[in-house]
Amino acid sequence: MSKKPNKTAARTTARTAARRLTKTATKRPATRANDATAERIARALEAIAGHLSAASPAASGPESFGTADAFVWHPDGRLGAVPHVSRVDLGLLKGIDRMRDILIENTERFADGLPANNALLWGARGMGKSSLVKAVHADINTNRKPADRLKLIEIHREDIESLPGLMDLLRNSRFRFIVFCDDLSFDGNDASYKSLKAVLEGGIEGRPDNVILYATSNRRHLLAREMIENERSTAINPGEAVEEKVSLSDRFGLWLGFHRCSQDEYLAMVKGYCGHFGIGIADDELEREALEWSTTRGSRSGRVAWQFTQELAGRLGVRIKS
């Protein structure tokens, strides 16, 4: 005798199948919507990347060096041309005659293709270290043909790790370059000095023949005194720990020390600026005001003399054009 089908089980099976079909039907549109959203996002990102690529300056090449005599290096591989360098005339730099003559001679030899040394200008603040580098560069180029002019490239202290990339860019150029780093120093666990050491001496490639490095620093060994003492007190071998970092300054073949100026040198700086810019004032009054200004600043230096000159020129209504 055959059994009749179980109507309850059949209804349950039908309902389950219907639910599955419903779920499948609802999932498919959601998947298509998600795919469409992802596609729109991808297209938007591609458009943004295209705009950014078009807006970003192209990497500088050797052909761009003829457009200017000075550049600023950017660690993304760009050289920004500097049409007008902020500098003072070489003749206005007083009290640093010996350092001036040495740096000019070294730079002239390099410009003529002769051996020359990397230079570290160290010492008192505001005594014209960076001003001397820029003034010497301008002086050397005065009577040179465009093809023989030196190029000045400034690299910022925080970008020293990108120095090998800059060397690669300059190596095959027909021009000769002064790579200049102002206020160079290292603190704490900063290891970027190793990139500079490899370029100065010791690396496989080393410094290109058409490049020379000039750096300024308030520190003779490019490290703070307390940092050197800390290395001595904490290292297993104090001598070796300090030697590794101090040896960086030894790789500059030319050391030029700048020291605080005397009162007479300070007054000579002030008078030189006033004469150059046509600031008319009696000598005794000029000396009195200049000395009073230096007293309020607590120091005498070329920077203080220039700041006083700007104050005096502004007060007397004289325009200064650098």
Sine and cosine of phi, psi and omega as CSV:
sin_phi,cos_phi,sin_psi,cos_psi,sin_omega,cos_omega
0.00,0.00,0.83,-0.55,-0.06,-1.00
-0.99,0.17,0.54,-0.84,0.00,-1.00
-1.00,0.02,0.56,-0.83,0.04,-1.00
-0.98,0.22,0.57,-0.82,0.01,-1.00
-0.88,0.48,0.55,-0.84,0.02,-1.00
-0.98,0.18,0.96,-0.27,-0.06,-1.00
-0.91,0.42,-0.54,0.84,0.00,-1.00
-0.92,0.40,-0.70,0.72,0.02,-1.00
-0.90,0.44,-0.61,0.79,0.00,-1.00
-0.90,0.43,-0.68,0.74,0.01,-1.00
-0.90,0.43,-0.63,0.78,0.01,-1.00
-0.89,0.46,-0.69,0.72,0.00,-1.00
-0.90,0.45,-0.62,0.79,0.00,-1.00
-0.92,0.39,-0.66,0.75,0.01,-1.00
-0.90,0.43,-0.66,0.75,0.01,-1.00
-0.88,0.47,-0.69,0.73,0.02,-1.00
-0.90,0.44,-0.63,0.78,0.01,-1.00
-0.90,0.43,-0.65,0.76,0.01,-1.00
-0.90,0.44,-0.65,0.76,0.01,-1.00
-0.89,0.45,-0.66,0.75,0.03,-1.00
-0.90,0.43,-0.62,0.79,0.01,-1.00
-0.90,0.44,-0.71,0.70,0.01,-1.00
-0.88,0.48,-0.68,0.73,0.00,-1.00
-0.89,0.46,-0.65,0.76,-0.01,-1.00
-0.92,0.40,-0.58,0.82,0.00,-1.00
-0.98,0.21,-0.49,0.87,-0.03,-1.00
-0.95,0.30,-0.62,0.79,-0.09,-1.00
-0.88,0.48,-0.72,0.69,0.05,-1.00
-0.88,0.47,-0.60,0.80,0.01,-1.00
-0.90,0.44,-0.66,0.75,0.01,-1.00
-0.89,0.45,-0.69,0.72,0.03,-1.00
-0.89,0.45,-0.60,0.80,0.03,-1.00
-0.91,0.41,-0.66,0.75,0.02,-1.00
-0.90,0.44,-0.67,0.74,0.03,-1.00
-0.88,0.48,-0.65,0.76,0.00,-1.00
-0.92,0.40,-0.64,0.77,0.03,-1.00
-0.90,0.44,-0.71,0.70,0.02,-1.00
-0.88,0.48,-0.62,0.79,0.01,-1.00
-0.91,0.41,-0.65,0.76,0.03,-1.00
-0.90,0.43,-0.65,0.76,0.03,-1.00
-0.89,0.46,-0.69,0.73,0.00,-1.00
-0.88,0.48,-0.69,0.73,0.02,-1.00
-0.90,0.43,-0.63,0.78,0.02,-1.00
-0.91,0.42,-0.67,0.75,0.02,-1.00
-0.90,0.43,-0.63,0.78,0.04,-1.00
-0.90,0.45,-0.63,0.78,0.02,-1.00
-0.91,0.40,-0.67,0.74,0.03,-1.00
-0.89,0.46,-0.71,0.71,0.01,-1.00
-0.88,0.48,-0.63,0.78,0.03,-1.00
-0.90,0.44,-0.68,0.74,0.02,-1.00
-0.91,0.42,-0.67,0.74,0.00,-1.00
-0.90,0.43,-0.65,0.76,0.02,-1.00
-0.89,0.45,-0.63,0.77,-0.01,-1.00
-0.95,0.31,-0.55,0.84,-0.06,-1.00
-0.99,0.17,-0.46,0.89,-0.06,-1.00
-0.97,0.25,0.66,-0.75,0.01,-1.00
-0.90,0.44,0.58,-0.82,0.04,-1.00
-0.95,0.31,0.47,-0.88,0.03,-1.00
-0.88,0.48,0.67,-0.75,-0.05,-1.00
-0.96,0.29,0.58,-0.82,0.05,-1.00
-0.86,-0.52,0.09,-1.00,-0.02,-1.00
-0.84,0.54,-0.47,0.88,-0.05,-1.00
-0.93,0.36,-0.30,0.95,-0.05,-1.00
-0.99,0.12,-0.18,0.98,-0.08,-1.00
-0.93,0.36,-0.35,0.94,0.01,-1.00
-0.98,0.18,-0.09,1.00,-0.08,-1.00
-0.99,0.14,-0.33,0.95,-0.04,-1.00
-0.36,-0.93,0.20,-0.98,0.04,-1.00
-0.99,-0.14,-0.18,0.98,-0.03,-1.00
-0.65,-0.76,0.58,-0.82,-0.03,-1.00
-0.61,-0.79,0.35,-0.94,0.16,-0.99
-0.90,-0.44,0.77,-0.63,-0.03,-1.00
-1.00,0.08,0.73,-0.68,0.10,-0.99
-0.93,-0.36,0.68,-0.73,-0.12,-0.99
-0.91,0.41,-0.15,0.99,0.06,-1.00
-1.00,0.08,0.14,0.99,0.08,-1.00
0.98,-0.18,0.13,0.99,-0.03,-1.00
-0.98,-0.19,0.53,-0.85,0.17,-0.99
-0.91,-0.42,0.89,-0.46,0.02,-1.00
-1.00,-0.03,0.86,-0.50,-0.01,-1.00
-0.92,0.38,0.61,-0.79,0.04,-1.00
-0.90,-0.44,0.98,-0.18,-0.07,-1.00
-0.91,0.41,-0.57,0.82,-0.05,-1.00
-0.76,-0.65,0.93,-0.36,-0.02,-1.00
-0.99,0.14,0.73,-0.68,0.07,-1.00
-0.97,0.23,0.95,-0.30,-0.08,-1.00
-0.44,-0.90,0.19,-0.98,0.11,-0.99
-0.90,-0.44,0.39,-0.92,0.02,-1.00
-0.91,0.42,0.55,-0.83,-0.03,-1.00
-0.85,0.53,-0.60,0.80,-0.04,-1.00
-0.93,0.38,-0.26,0.96,0.00,-1.00
-1.00,0.04,-0.12,0.99,0.00,-1.00
-1.00,0.06,0.95,-0.30,-0.08,-1.00
-0.97,-0.25,0.44,-0.90,0.10,-1.00
0.98,0.20,0.11,0.99,0.00,-1.00
-0.75,-0.66,0.58,0.81,-0.11,-0.99
-0.86,0.52,-0.70,0.72,-0.06,-1.00
-0.91,0.42,-0.73,0.68,0.02,-1.00
-0.89,0.45,-0.61,0.79,0.03,-1.00
-0.87,0.49,-0.76,0.65,-0.05,-1.00
-0.89,0.45,-0.65,0.76,-0.01,-1.00
-0.91,0.41,-0.69,0.73,-0.04,-1.00
-0.94,0.34,-0.60,0.80,0.06,-1.00
-0.88,0.47,-0.72,0.69,-0.01,-1.00
-0.88,0.48,-0.69,0.72,0.00,-1.00
-0.90,0.44,-0.67,0.75,-0.03,-1.00
-0.94,0.33,-0.60,0.80,0.05,-1.00
-0.89,0.45,-0.67,0.74,0.04,-1.00
-0.87,0.49,-0.70,0.71,0.00,-1.00
-0.89,0.45,-0.69,0.72,-0.01,-1.00
-0.88,0.47,-0.49,0.87,0.00,-1.00
-1.00,0.02,0.10,0.99,0.04,-1.00
0.99,0.12,0.23,0.97,0.01,-1.00
-0.99,-0.10,0.31,-0.95,0.02,-1.00
-0.87,0.49,0.65,-0.76,0.01,-1.00
-0.49,-0.87,0.33,-0.94,-0.08,-1.00
-0.98,-0.20,0.51,-0.86,0.26,-0.97
-0.90,0.44,0.54,-0.84,-0.11,-0.99
-0.82,-0.58,0.69,-0.73,0.11,-0.99
-0.91,-0.42,0.90,-0.44,0.04,-1.00
-0.98,-0.18,0.93,-0.36,-0.12,-0.99
-0.80,-0.60,0.35,-0.94,0.10,-0.99
0.70,-0.72,-0.43,-0.90,-0.16,-0.99
-0.86,0.51,0.55,-0.84,0.02,-1.00
-0.93,0.37,0.58,-0.82,0.13,-0.99
0.95,0.31,0.28,0.96,-0.05,-1.00
-0.99,-0.16,0.24,0.97,0.17,-0.99
1.00,-0.06,0.39,0.92,-0.02,-1.00
-0.91,0.42,-0.83,0.55,0.00,-1.00
-0.94,0.34,-0.55,0.83,0.04,-1.00
-0.88,0.47,-0.60,0.80,0.00,-1.00
-0.92,0.40,-0.67,0.74,0.00,-1.00
-0.86,0.51,-0.74,0.68,-0.04,-1.00
-0.93,0.36,-0.60,0.80,0.00,-1.00
-0.94,0.35,-0.64,0.77,0.03,-1.00
-0.91,0.42,-0.67,0.74,0.04,-1.00
-0.84,0.54,-0.72,0.70,0.00,-1.00
-0.92,0.40,-0.64,0.77,-0.03,-1.00
-0.91,0.40,-0.66,0.75,0.00,-1.00
-0.89,0.45,-0.56,0.83,-0.06,-1.00
-0.99,0.12,-0.11,0.99,-0.16,-0.99
-0.80,0.60,-0.76,0.65,-0.10,-1.00
-0.93,-0.37,0.41,0.91,-0.03,-1.00
-0.99,-0.17,0.53,-0.85,0.08,-1.00
-0.93,0.38,0.42,-0.91,-0.01,-1.00
-0.79,0.61,-0.62,0.79,-0.03,-1.00
-0.95,0.31,-0.32,0.95,-0.07,-1.00
-0.97,-0.26,0.06,1.00,-0.08,-1.00
-0.97,0.24,0.66,-0.75,0.07,-1.00
-0.95,0.31,0.57,-0.82,0.08,-1.00
-0.96,-0.29,0.72,-0.69,0.03,-1.00
-0.97,-0.25,0.84,-0.54,0.01,-1.00
-0.86,-0.51,0.87,-0.49,0.02,-1.00
-1.00,-0.07,0.76,-0.65,0.10,-0.99
-0.89,-0.47,0.77,-0.64,-0.04,-1.00
-0.96,0.26,0.48,-0.88,-0.04,-1.00
-0.80,0.60,-0.67,0.74,-0.06,-1.00
-0.96,0.29,-0.13,0.99,-0.01,-1.00
-0.96,-0.27,0.23,0.97,-0.08,-1.00
-0.85,0.52,-0.54,0.84,-0.02,-1.00
-0.89,0.45,-0.37,0.93,0.01,-1.00
-1.00,0.00,0.11,0.99,-0.03,-1.00
-0.85,0.52,-0.66,0.75,0.05,-1.00
-0.85,0.53,-0.58,0.82,0.05,-1.00
-0.91,0.42,-0.62,0.78,0.06,-1.00
-0.91,0.42,-0.66,0.75,0.02,-1.00
-0.87,0.49,-0.64,0.77,0.03,-1.00
-0.88,0.48,-0.60,0.80,-0.02,-1.00
-0.94,0.34,-0.57,0.82,-0.09,-1.00
-1.00,0.04,-0.35,0.94,-0.20,-0.98
-0.83,0.56,-0.66,0.76,-0.10,-1.00
-0.98,-0.18,0.21,0.98,0.01,-1.00
-0.99,0.17,0.46,-0.89,0.04,-1.00
-0.99,0.16,-0.20,0.98,0.01,-1.00
-1.00,0.05,0.23,-0.97,0.08,-1.00
-0.92,-0.40,0.60,-0.80,-0.21,-0.98
-0.78,-0.63,0.65,-0.76,0.27,-0.96
-0.98,-0.20,0.90,-0.43,0.10,-1.00
-1.00,-0.06,0.86,-0.51,-0.19,-0.98
-0.88,-0.48,0.80,-0.61,0.07,-1.00
-0.84,-0.54,0.88,-0.47,-0.03,-1.00
-1.00,-0.03,0.63,-0.78,0.08,-1.00
0.84,0.54,0.79,0.62,-0.02,-1.00
-0.99,0.16,0.80,-0.60,0.08,-1.00
-0.28,-0.96,0.26,-0.96,-0.05,-1.00
-0.71,-0.70,0.62,-0.78,-0.05,-1.00
-0.77,-0.64,0.41,-0.91,0.15,-0.99
0.81,0.59,-0.75,-0.66,-0.04,-1.00
-1.00,-0.10,0.39,0.92,-0.02,-1.00
-0.90,0.44,0.88,-0.48,-0.03,-1.00
-0.97,-0.26,0.12,0.99,-0.05,-1.00
-0.93,0.38,-0.28,0.96,0.02,-1.00
-0.89,0.46,-0.36,0.93,-0.02,-1.00
-0.92,0.40,-0.53,0.85,0.06,-1.00
-0.90,0.43,-0.63,0.78,0.01,-1.00
-0.94,0.35,-0.65,0.76,0.02,-1.00
-0.87,0.50,-0.68,0.74,-0.03,-1.00
-0.91,0.42,-0.57,0.82,0.00,-1.00
-0.97,0.26,-0.66,0.75,-0.04,-1.00
-0.90,0.44,-0.79,0.62,0.03,-1.00
-0.30,-0.95,0.47,-0.88,0.13,-0.99
0.96,-0.26,-0.43,0.90,0.04,-1.00
-0.98,0.20,0.29,-0.96,-0.01,-1.00
-0.90,0.44,-0.72,0.70,-0.01,-1.00
-0.99,0.14,-0.63,0.78,-0.01,-1.00
0.93,0.35,-0.27,-0.96,-0.03,-1.00
-0.99,0.12,0.74,-0.67,0.06,-1.00
-0.87,0.50,0.47,-0.88,-0.02,-1.00
-0.91,0.42,-0.38,0.92,-0.04,-1.00
-0.99,-0.13,0.30,0.95,-0.02,-1.00
-0.76,-0.65,0.66,-0.75,0.13,-0.99
-0.74,-0.67,0.54,-0.84,-0.06,-1.00
-0.93,-0.36,0.79,-0.62,0.12,-0.99
-0.87,-0.49,0.76,-0.65,0.00,-1.00
-0.72,-0.69,0.52,-0.85,0.10,-1.00
-0.89,-0.46,0.51,-0.86,0.01,-1.00
-0.34,-0.94,0.50,-0.87,0.13,-0.99
-0.99,0.17,-0.16,0.99,-0.08,-1.00
-0.90,-0.43,0.75,-0.66,-0.05,-1.00
-0.91,0.42,-0.63,0.77,-0.02,-1.00
-0.98,-0.21,0.22,0.98,0.07,-1.00
0.92,0.39,0.12,0.99,0.03,-1.00
-0.80,-0.60,0.52,-0.85,0.08,-1.00
-0.93,0.38,0.58,-0.81,-0.02,-1.00
-0.84,0.54,-0.66,0.75,-0.02,-1.00
-0.91,0.41,-0.47,0.88,0.04,-1.00
-0.94,0.35,-0.65,0.76,0.04,-1.00
-0.90,0.45,-0.69,0.72,0.01,-1.00
-0.90,0.44,-0.61,0.79,0.01,-1.00
-0.91,0.42,-0.63,0.78,0.05,-1.00
-0.88,0.47,-0.65,0.76,-0.02,-1.00
-0.90,0.43,-0.61,0.79,-0.12,-0.99
-0.99,0.14,-0.39,0.92,-0.10,-1.00
-0.95,-0.31,-0.31,0.95,-0.09,-1.00
-0.98,0.20,0.49,-0.87,0.08,-1.00
-0.90,0.43,-0.69,0.72,0.10,-1.00
-0.88,-0.47,1.00,-0.03,-0.12,-0.99
-0.83,0.55,-0.64,0.77,-0.05,-1.00
-0.88,0.47,-0.70,0.71,-0.02,-1.00
-0.94,0.35,-0.61,0.79,-0.03,-1.00
-0.89,0.46,-0.68,0.73,0.00,-1.00
-0.96,0.28,-0.63,0.78,-0.06,-1.00
-0.86,0.51,-0.62,0.79,-0.05,-1.00
-0.88,0.47,-0.65,0.76,-0.06,-1.00
-1.00,0.07,-0.61,0.79,0.00,-1.00
-0.93,0.38,-0.47,0.89,-0.04,-1.00
-0.90,0.43,-0.27,0.96,0.01,-1.00
-0.87,0.49,-0.72,0.70,-0.01,-1.00
-0.92,0.40,-0.44,0.90,0.03,-1.00
-0.91,0.41,-0.34,0.94,-0.05,-1.00
-0.99,0.12,-0.07,1.00,0.20,-0.98
-1.00,0.02,0.90,-0.44,-0.06,-1.00
-0.94,0.35,-0.36,0.93,-0.07,-1.00
-0.85,-0.53,0.88,-0.48,0.08,-1.00
-0.94,-0.33,0.81,-0.59,0.04,-1.00
-0.85,-0.53,0.90,-0.43,-0.05,-1.00
-1.00,-0.07,0.72,-0.70,0.02,-1.00
-0.90,-0.43,0.79,-0.61,-0.08,-1.00
-0.85,-0.52,0.26,-0.97,-0.04,-1.00
-0.86,0.52,0.58,-0.81,-0.07,-1.00
-1.00,0.02,0.35,-0.94,0.06,-1.00
-0.99,0.16,0.12,-0.99,0.03,-1.00
-0.90,0.44,-0.65,0.76,0.00,-1.00
-0.90,0.44,-0.64,0.77,0.02,-1.00
-0.92,0.39,-0.62,0.79,0.03,-1.00
-0.89,0.46,-0.71,0.70,0.01,-1.00
-0.91,0.41,-0.57,0.82,0.04,-1.00
-0.90,0.43,-0.60,0.80,0.06,-1.00
-0.89,0.45,-0.73,0.68,-0.02,-1.00
-0.88,0.47,-0.72,0.69,-0.01,-1.00
-0.91,0.42,-0.59,0.81,0.04,-1.00
-0.89,0.45,-0.70,0.72,0.04,-1.00
-0.90,0.44,-0.72,0.70,-0.04,-1.00
-0.90,0.44,-0.66,0.75,0.03,-1.00
-0.92,0.40,-0.62,0.78,-0.04,-1.00
-0.93,0.38,-0.62,0.79,-0.07,-1.00
-0.99,-0.15,0.12,0.99,0.08,-1.00
0.93,0.37,0.64,0.77,0.03,-1.00
-1.00,-0.04,0.95,-0.31,-0.07,-1.00
-1.00,0.02,0.87,-0.50,0.03,-1.00
-0.33,-0.94,0.57,-0.82,-0.01,-1.00
-0.88,0.47,0.60,-0.80,-0.07,-1.00
-0.86,0.51,-0.69,0.72,-0.05,-1.00
-0.92,0.40,-0.62,0.78,0.04,-1.00
-0.93,0.37,-0.63,0.78,0.03,-1.00
-0.88,0.47,-0.72,0.69,-0.01,-1.00
-0.89,0.45,-0.68,0.73,-0.02,-1.00
-0.89,0.46,-0.73,0.69,-0.03,-1.00
-0.93,0.36,-0.60,0.80,0.00,-1.00
-0.91,0.41,-0.66,0.75,0.01,-1.00
-0.93,0.37,-0.62,0.79,0.05,-1.00
-0.90,0.44,-0.64,0.77,0.02,-1.00
-0.89,0.46,-0.70,0.71,-0.01,-1.00
-0.92,0.40,-0.54,0.84,0.03,-1.00
-0.91,0.41,-0.67,0.74,0.01,-1.00
-0.93,0.37,-0.45,0.89,0.02,-1.00
-1.00,0.07,-0.28,0.96,0.03,-1.00
0.97,0.23,0.26,0.97,0.02,-1.00
-0.30,-0.95,0.27,-0.96,0.12,-0.99
-0.82,-0.57,0.80,-0.60,0.01,-1.00
-0.30,-0.95,0.13,-0.99,0.06,-1.00
-0.89,0.45,-0.58,0.81,0.01,-1.00
-0.91,0.41,-0.68,0.73,0.02,-1.00
-0.90,0.44,-0.63,0.77,0.03,-1.00
-0.89,0.46,-0.64,0.77,0.01,-1.00
-0.93,0.36,-0.64,0.77,0.03,-1.00
-0.90,0.44,-0.64,0.77,0.05,-1.00
-0.91,0.41,-0.64,0.77,0.01,-1.00
-0.88,0.48,-0.67,0.74,0.04,-1.00
-0.89,0.45,-0.67,0.74,0.03,-1.00
-0.88,0.47,-0.71,0.70,-0.03,-1.00
-0.91,0.41,-0.70,0.72,-0.01,-1.00
-0.89,0.46,-0.68,0.74,0.02,-1.00
-0.90,0.45,-0.64,0.77,-0.02,-1.00
-0.93,0.37,-0.56,0.83,-0.03,-1.00
-1.00,-0.05,0.01,1.00,0.04,-1.00
0.96,0.27,0.51,0.86,0.01,-1.00
-0.98,-0.21,0.79,-0.62,0.02,-1.00
-0.99,0.10,0.68,-0.74,0.00,-1.00
-0.94,-0.34,0.82,-0.58,0.05,-1.00
-0.89,-0.45,0.90,-0.44,-0.01,-1.00
-1.00,0.10,0.00,0.00,0.00,0.00
